[in-house]
Amino acid sequence: MAKARQARLWSGTMHKNQAKGAVKAAAGKVQFHPQYKKATLPIACKFVGTLASSSLAVLVLLAVSGCGNTRASVSDGGHADVDSSSSTSASNLPRATSLPSESKTMEANSKMMKVGASTPGAESVEAVIAKWRERPRLGATQMIAKYGPPQDVTAEQLVWRNPGPFKRITVMNLETPHDFPLPHVDFLEHTIAYDVPQDKVGDLVEFDASSTINRTVGELSARCDLEGHNILTLNLDHDIVTGKKTVQEARTAFGEIVAQDVMGKHPAYVESLQFETASKGEAAFADVPVIPGSPMRAAVAGKASDRASSSATDGEILATCIAVDLNEVLAAAHAQTEKISQPVKSYAKMLHEAHGANMVKGMKLGEQNGITPLITAKVEKIQVKGAGELAALVPLDGSAFEKAYLAAMVKGHTEVLAMIDGDLMKAATNDVLKQHLTASRAHVADHLEKAKSLQKAPTQ
């Protein structure tokens, strides 16, 4: 109960003064025409009792006019990777106008921090969203008012990490038409750590097509225009997963709860999450390998007694060979896309095929001889090293790439020879694995000599 209360405090709705404060913060760059406010004052209250207008229009009108007991949670909304939405009646109302002069806007933009900077200053965020569409800009200012500055800022989106009970909140300068439960546009996404069972994935998408499910990471996201309605989506998602509601019952409930929300009744399903979210480790699903002889993560293999018949040492050695081969395959594959001399491109093609074949051979060897390739911390370090070295090559072009690639091949193959002659050959216990190491060494030595020869060639 204490945790549920805490969740409600985090996601509790803001009442009229708070909503007006959020709109005031949003109005740092925006001011409604006097005729807009005048026109909305007498009709705002009427809109509260009807769904004829979009939820966003209703809430903004209420906040501007001061009518009713408006909540900031009405600024709440949801997100998902699969988009669907539609325009609102607010598009027929007078548009907001920019207060700052063009010169001031340009001055603010010139001070904007570099895109992607973490924990950006308020001025940089303001400069970014000043150029956004009105509705996403409103959503951005509301999230800033509630959660503070975002951690990540780009020209087209703001991201908050671990705000309240959520794993992530994202506001995008992208309006996606979505007609469920009534026409609006999606631009606000709330993500939680959640393990969606495979047999429920289709049901959640059928319930709300703008939901996003990432089972590998263990994430469930809802996208809408209001935070409260994203919270509503996630609560009903949980009801579907737990069998409390069918898809149709959840869709019907969504419409009914939105009607209650618009009339200021503060339904609990809009106010806060009605369940505890999972931890990152609990929700993630790494899936299982399907390629015969594929390496396994050491922690996972330790639980699979039927695959742990070989020594851990031999398993790590075999996984090391596979990691080295895959690093060479990836580097060679990229080298073949570069504008380099034909001899070096042919060399890259040869490495691609040779290391690819050796990798497959190693996996078959493990499967046939009861050796499970184990991805230990040491093996992962080799994988990471290969990625870092390739990342340094990718930005280069032409002759610069060619020279650096050959240098990397000489260095890399020299290191592999030393590794085979040192730790690997000495530690291996399986005779078949030792034979594989000997054969691999011969190939690596040949590749090294070819790289050195190309370095000395006139084309270099």
N, C-alpha and C positions, 0 to 999 in steps of 0.2 A: 504493500500500500504506500509505503514511504517513497519507493522508487516511482510509482505511478504518479504520486503527487508532485514529485520533483520534475517528472516529464511534463506535467501540466504547467508547472511554473515556467519551464523553459519555453514551451510552445503556446503558453496562454495568450489569449487574444488581447489586443490593446483596445481600450474603449475610445470614446469620441475624442478626447483631448490628445491621447497618444496617436491616434490615426491622423488627426489634424497636424500634429507635430511632425509625423513622418512625411505628410504631404508638403508641409512647410519646408522640410529639409530638401524634398525633391524639387521644390520651387526655387532653389538657389539659382537655377538657370531658366525656370519656366514661370510664366504668370498667365492666368486665365483672363481672357477679355472680360471687361465688366459686363458686357451683354451676355456672356456665357454664364457667369455666376447669377446674374439677374434672371436669366431664363430658367436656370435649374432650381432656384430657390423654391418656387411654388410647386414644382413637379417632382422634386427629389423624394419627398415623403411618399408620394403616390407610387413611385418606382419601387419603393421598399416592398410593397405588397404584391408585386407582379414579377413574373419572369420574362416579361416582354423585352426587356433590355438585357445586355450582357452583364454578368456579375461584376466585371471590372468597371463598367460605366456606372452601375449603381453605387459601388463603393466609393468611387472618386467623387460622384455627385454628393453623396452623404458627407464625405469629409470636407468638401469645399463649402457646402451650404450649412453644415453644423446640424443637420436634421438627423434625428434618431440617435440610437446608442451604437454608433458604428465601431466595429472592432478592427484592430490592425491586422488580425488574422485574416480578415477579408483581403488583405494584401497578400495573404499566403497563397501559394499555388504549387503546382506539381510539375514533374517532368518525366520524360521517357525518351528512349532513342527512336521509337517508332512515332513519327509525328502525325497529328491530325487535329485541325481546328477550323474556325471560320470567322469572318469579320463581324464586328459588333455594331449595334445601332449607334454607338458613340461616334462612329466615323461620319455620321451626318451632323454632328454638333460642331460648333466653331472650334477650330484647332488652337492649341496653345501657341504662344509666341515667345520668342527668346528675348529675355530682358537685356543681357549684355550686348554691347555694340559688337559689330563684327571684329573691330580691332582688338577688343578685350578678349574675345573668344580666341582669336589667333594668338594673342599673348599667352593665354592659358595653355593652348595647345603646344606652344613652343617650350613650355616648362614641363610637359608631360614626361614622366619617367619612362625608361626603356620598357617596351612591351615584355611581359613575362617576369618582371621584377617581383620579388616576394615582399609582402608587407609594404605596399606602396603608400605614399603620402596621400592625404585626402585631396590635395590639389591635383595630383596626377589622375586619380579616379574621376574627379569632377570633369577634367579635361576630356577624358575618354567618353564618358556617358553624355556629355554635352552634345555630341554628334549623333547620338542614338535616336531611334524612333521613340515617340512619346511614351507608349505603354511599357516597353522594356526599360526605358529610363525611370519610369515610375517604380517598377518592380525593383530596380537596382537601388534607388534611394530608400525604399522601404526596408530592404534587407540590410543596407548600411546602417539605417537608424536603429534596427533591432540587434544586429550582430557585430556592428563595427566595420572597419575597413576590410575588404576581401584580401586573401593571401596572394591570389594570382590575378593579374590584370592583363588582358590583351585588348586589341582594338574592338573585338566583337563579343567578349564575354568576361564576366567576373566570377571568381570562384572562392568560396569560403570552405575551409577544411575543418571538420570536426566541430561544427557549431551546434551546441545543444545536443540533442539525441541523434543528430544526423551525421553521416560520414562526410557528406559534401552537399553544398548548395551552389547551384550555377544559374546565373542570369545571362541570357543570350540576347544579342541585338538581332534576333530572328523571330519573326512572327509567323507561326504555323497555324493555319485555320483548323479549328477543332470544334465540332458541333455537339459533342457529348459533354455534359447533359443539356447544354444550350450553346448557341454559337458564341465563340470567344476565340482568342488566339493564345497559343502556348509560347512561353518564353522563359519560364521559371522552372527549374528542376531541383527536386530534393532526392537525395540518394541515401539509403541506409544499408548497413551490413545485414544481409538476409539470405538464407539458404532456401531457394525455391525448388521444391522437388520437381524432377523431370516431368512427371505426369501432371503437374499443375501449371507448367509454363504456358501451354496453349490456352488454358482457362483464364489466366491473368491478362493475356493479350486480347482475348475475346471480350473480357470485361472492359478494358480500357486500352485501346490500340496505341496510346501514346506512352505506355509503360515500357521500360527497358529492363531486361533481365540479363545479368552476366553471371552465370553459374560458376565459371572458373574463378573469378575474383570474389564471388559471393556478394553481389550487389543487386538491389532492387531499386529502381528509380521511377518517380512519377513526375509528369510534366503538365503544367497548367499555367494559369495567369495569377493564381493566388496561392499563398502558402497553405492556408487552411484547407483548400481543396486538394492540394497535394497530400496533406496529412490524411484527409478523408479517403483518398485513393489508396494510400498505403494501409490504412485500417481495414478497408474492405478487401484489399488483397489478402491480408492476414486471415480475414474471415473465410475467404474462399479456400485458402491453403489448409486451414484447420477444419474445413467441412461445416462451418457454421452457416454459410450461405452458398447458394448456387450462383452461377454467373448471372443469371437473369434476376435473381433476388438482389444481388449486389448492385446491378445497374438500376433497378427500381429504387433501392434504398439511396443510391447516390443522388438521384433527382429529388427525392423527398427531403433529404438532409440539406441539400443546397437551398431548397425553398425555405426551410427553417432558418438556415444561415442568413439568407437575404432579409428575412423578417426580423433579424436581431435576436434570435432565440438561443444563440450560442450552443449548438449541439456538441456533445463531448467528442464525437468523431471528427469534428473540425478543429477543436481546441487543442488536442494533443494526441500523440500516439497512445493507443490503448494496449500496447504490449511492449515487452522489452526487446530491443534489437540484439542481434547476435554479435559476438566478438569477431574480429577479422579472421582469426584462425578457425572458428566454428563454422563460419559461413562459406569459406573458400572450398572449391572442389577442383582439384588438380587433374581429375580424370585419370584414365589408365592408358598405357601404351598399347598399340595394336600391331606395331611392326615386330615380327619375331626376333628375339634376341636383343631387343631394345634395352638400353641402360635403365636402371631404376634409381630413384633417389634413395640414399642409404637409409634414411629414417623409415621410408615406406617398405623397402626390402627387408628390413629387420623384423617387420610384422608378418611377412609372407614366408612362413617356415618352409613351404614347399619349394621355394626358389633360393633357399639359402644353404644349398648343399656344398658349394665351393667355399674356399677360404675367402675372408673379406679382403685379404691382400691381393689375391689373383683378380677378384672382382674390381678392385680399384685400379689395378694395372690395365685391365682390359678397357675399362671406362676411360682411362687416360689416353690410350691409343685411339679410341673412337673420338674423343674430344679433339685431339691433335688433327686427325683426319678431317673432321668437320670444319675446324678453323681454316684449314687449307682449301677445302671445297668452297667455302663462303668467299674467301679472298680471291680465289681463282675465278669464281663466277662473276664477281664485280670487275675484275681486271679485263675480262672479255668484253665488257660493255664500254671500255675506255678507248679513246682514239690513240692507240699506241702502235709501234712497229709490228709487222706481221710475225717476226720471229718470237717476240715476247708474248704476243697474243697466242701463238701456237703453244708456247711453253705453258701459259696459263691454262689452256685447254687440256694439255697433257696432265698437269697437276690435278685439275678438276676430275678427270676420269680416273686417274691412278689412285688418288686418295679416296674418292668415292667408292671405288671397287674394294679398296682395302678396308674401308669402314664396314661395308656390307659383309665382307669376309670375316671380320672380327666378330660381328654380331652372330653370324651363323656358327662360328667356332664356339662362342659362349653357350649358345643354345644346345649344341650337340654334345658339349662336354660338361654341362652342369655348372657353368661359370656365369653368374649374374653380374653384369657390369654395374658397379656401384658408383653413383655420383656423390663423392664425398666432398668435403670442403676443399681439399687439395685439387680435385678434378674441376670443381666449379671455378677455382682460381685460374685454371688454364683456359676455361671457356671465356671468362671475363677478360683475361689478358689478350686473347685473340680478338675479341670485340673492340677493345681499346686500340689495338694496333691497326685494325682495319678502319676504324673511325678516323685515324690520323691520315690515312691514305685517300679516303673518299673525296675530300675537298680538292685534291690535286688534279691537274689535267695534263694531257699530252706527255711530253718528255719528262716533266717534273714527276708525274705519276709513275711513269715507266722506271725512272731511276730509283725512286723510293720503293716501288714494289719489288724490284730485284734485290735491293739492299735488305728489305724485310725478309725475303725468301732465303737469302744467304744467312742472315742472323737466326731466323726461325729454325731452319733445317740443321744448323750447327748446334743449336740448343737441344733439339730433339735427339740428335745423335748422342750428345753427352748424357741426356736423361736415360736413353736406352742402355748405354754402356755402364751407367752408374746404378741408380736405384732400381730401375725396372728389371733388368736382367738378373740382378743379384737377388731381388726379392721374390721373383716368380717361382712358384712351386709346381705348377702343372706343366708337363713336358710339351703338350700341344701348344700351350700359350708361349712357351719359350721359343718354339719353332716359328710361331707367328711374329714374335719380336725380332728374331734373326732375319726373317724375310722382309719385314718392315724396315729394318735398319738398312738393308741393301738398297731398297727403293729410295729411302731418304738420302742416302749418300750419293746416289745417282742424280737425284734432283738438285742437290747442293752443287755438284760439279757443273751441271747445265746452267744454273743461275750464275755461277762465277764466270763461265764462258761467255754468257750473254752480256755481262757487265763489261767485259773486255772488247766486245764486238764494236766495229766502227760506228754502228747506228747509235751507240750510246755516247 
